Amino acid sequence: MLENLGLTTHLKSEAMYGEWYNSAGKRHRWLLQNSRAIFDLDKDVHSTS
């Protein structure tokens, strides 16, 4: 199931968050809160690239 893809999920009150690893082994975190998904929490939001 999802564990085979390296996905981890956590249920915490109204928010669900987790992390996954791409083929290069880089961790990406995601958040689902109030039916709104936020992916790649590790991305620098101040980056201009």
Buried (B, 14 or more C-beta within 10 A) or exposed (E): EEEEEEEEEEEEEEEBBBBBEEEEEEEBBBBBEEEEEEEEEEEEEEEEE
